[in-house]
Amino acid sequence: MGKRSRRSLYRRLVEELAIWERLDLSQKGIVVDYGCGDGWLARKLAIQGFRVVGVDVDKGFLDSARKILPPEGMSLVLYQGGVLPIKAESVDLVLAVGVVRSLLDRGPLEGAISEWRRCLRPRGRVLLIETDNTPLRRYMGIQQVPEALENWGFRKLAWYPIRRTSWWGLRLVKWGLLPPHLMSLLARWELSRRRLEPVQSKAKRAYLGEFERK
């Protein structure tokens, strides 16, 4: 496994831990994984009993996701923008992990947010993870992300950092100096530490946000 693969694995460990913390596993509803990529997170949700619709613009990613589809509880949709092929007020949760900057590459963020709101039931939620980095700041500051959702009728329930994009622990991961079980422990430690840090602009961190449709 190369440096990039190890770094990606660690990032997913932190993101998965952060998401599970915010989910109520006793309430198994309908989830849209918006920008599902290769389906790594959608598959885990489906195995837990959620009904998951994975949405992505990349057919290659969806083809990879189909190879790991669980027997039931998960479907995939190729989506090129515009109106989502999902009924209004039929979804309990929208996951948007690392998609904000990609959305901004294609146009205003409000187009996606308005569709999330249309699909969600009243009091349905958006769980969003985004990284404060130079590509994002070409369009907006990290603090403008929650403001954009609040402007579209969402109530902010949580917004805090979950990981840094550069620190000594990540260097150990990249160099392959940690076995898998220690990588998982490091991810738990970092998440518990980062969430206590203040929200700062240009701090090279990834943030988790949870928002409720009013």
N, C-alpha and C positions, 0 to 999 in steps of 0.2 A: 504494500500500500504506500503510495507516494505522499508527499507533504500536503498537496491539495486535497487528496482524499481523506487524510487524517483530520485536516482542519474542517472539512465539510462534515465528517462524522461527528466531531465534537460540537459543531454549531447545531446540528440536528438534535444532539443529546440535550443541550441546554434549552432549545426551543420546545422540544417535546415535554420536558419537565415543567417548563413555565406554563404551557397550555394545560397539562393535566391538573395543575394547581387551580386553574380557574374553572374547570369543568365540573358540573354536578353529574357524577356517573349514575346517580339514581334516576335521572331524567333523560332517557334515551330518545332523542328527537331526530329531526331531519337537519343535516349539516350540509352546507355548500362549501367545499374546499376550493376557493377562488384562486386560480393559479396553482393547481395541485401538482404540477410538474410530473415526476415519475410515480406519484401516488404513494410515497412512503408514509405520509401522515394519514391520508384518507384510508389506507388499508388498516392501520392500527385502530382508527376510530370505528371502522366497520366491524372489526373483530370484537371490539368492546360492546357492540350492539347498537351503535348509531346507524341510521340510514344515511348514506353519504353520496352526494353528487359531486364528482370531481370535474372541475372546469378548467380548461387551459387552451391557449391559442396555438400551442405547438403540437402538431400531430405526432411527431416523434416521441415526445414525452408521454403522450397518451398511449401510444403503442407499447412503450415500456411499462406503463402502469397496468395495462391489460394482462401482462405476464404475471403480475402478482395479485390479481383480483381474488378476494376471498370468495367462497361459494355463493354468498348472498350478502345483500346489504350495501352494495356499492355499484354505482354506474358512472360512466364517463361521458363528457360532452365536449366536443370541439367548438370553441366559441371565438368568434372574430370581432366581437364588440357589438354595441347596440343593446337591444332588449334581450335579457337572459331568457332562455326557453324554460322558464319556471313560473308557476302560478303566483299571483300576488298573495302575500300574507300566508305563505305555505311553509316557510322555513323557520326553524328555531335558532339556528346559529350560522353565521358566515365566518369562515376562517380566511384570513388574508395574510399569509406569511411571506414576507419579502417581495411583495408585488407592487407596492406604492410607486417606487421609482420607475418600474417597467410601465405602469399605467401612465405615468407622467410623460414617458417617451412617446406615447401614442396620443396624448391630448389631455384636457383638463381632468383632474381627479374627480370632479363633481359628477361626471357621467357614471362612473362606477359606483360611487356612494349612493346616488339616487336609485340605482338598480338594487343595491343591497337593501335599501330601505323599502323599496316596493315589494321585494320577495319576503322580507321578514314579517313575522306576526308581530302585533303590538307586544312590546317588552321582549321581543327577540333581540339577540345580541350579535355584535361583531367582535371577534378576537383578532387583533392585528399585531403583527410584529414587523418592525422596520428598523433599518440601520441608519444612523446619522453618519453619512459619509459624503465625500465630494460629489459623486454623481447625483445624489439626492439634492444637495444644496445648490446645484445648478438651477433647480426649479423652486425649492422651498426649504425653509428651515424645519428641523425636526418638530419644533413646537407648533408649527402650522398644521401638522397632520391631525392631531386631535381637534384643533379649532375647525378644520374643514368638516369633520363629522358632526361636531356640535352645531355648526351652521345649517346642517341638513336634518336637524331634528333628532339628534342622538344625545343621550346623556352620558357623560364620561363617568365610568365606574372605577377605572384604574388606568394609570399611566406611569410606568417606572422602568428604569434600565434593568436588563437581564444579563448582559454580557458586554465585555469590551472586545474591540477588534484587534487590540495589540496589548499584550502583557506577558510576564514571564511564564505563566502557566500555559498559555497558548504556544509559546516557543517550545516547551517540552513536548506538547502534542505534535507539533509540526515535525520535530526531529525524531519522533518515534520512540521517545524515552519513557512513555507510560504504557503499561499493559492495559487492555480494555477495561478491566474492573476498576483500575485507578482513574482512568479517563472519566468514567461515570461518576466516581466520587468527586473528582475535581469539578465536574459540571454542576453537581448539587451544591458544592461549596461556593462556587462563583455565583450561582443564582441567588443563594441566600445572602451573599455579601452585596451584590450589585443593587438589589432592590432597595437597600437602605441608603444608597448614595443619592445625592441631590440630582435633580434633572438639570442638565447643563447643555447648552448649545455647543456644537463643534467638539464634542468630547469623545468621538469615535466609539460610540456604544450602540448596541441594539436595544430597542424599547419594546415593551409589550403594552398594548392598550386594550381595554375592554369597554365597550359602548353599548348602551341599551336604547332600542328604538322607543321613542315616546309614543 
